[in-house]
């Protein structure tokens, strides 16, 4: 059984016992805290597919925060204009939250 759930504007495929790396949920989320996502867009229970319009009523995804702040790999942003002497180098590391999906509740 799996569910497509929207978390902070992005869609994720959630399966029980799997890990999700979602965009940073903020400082109010602590390690070991239970989180609940109720914007389930699609629910597949062994071939029985329910598609929401826009969300499946009563369906929820329950998870546990394992690491509230995880940094992704560094991305180098390099800008250059040839023959002008213009070069800028900048780096960026995106912040994520690691969640383990505990349970998917059918609606």
Secondary structure, DSSP 8 states (H G I E B T S, - for coil): -EEEEEETTEEEEEETT-EEEEE---TT--TT-EEEE--EEEEEETTEEEE-SSS-TT-EEEEEEEEEEEEEEEEEEEEEETTTTEEEEEEEEEEEEEEEEEEEE--
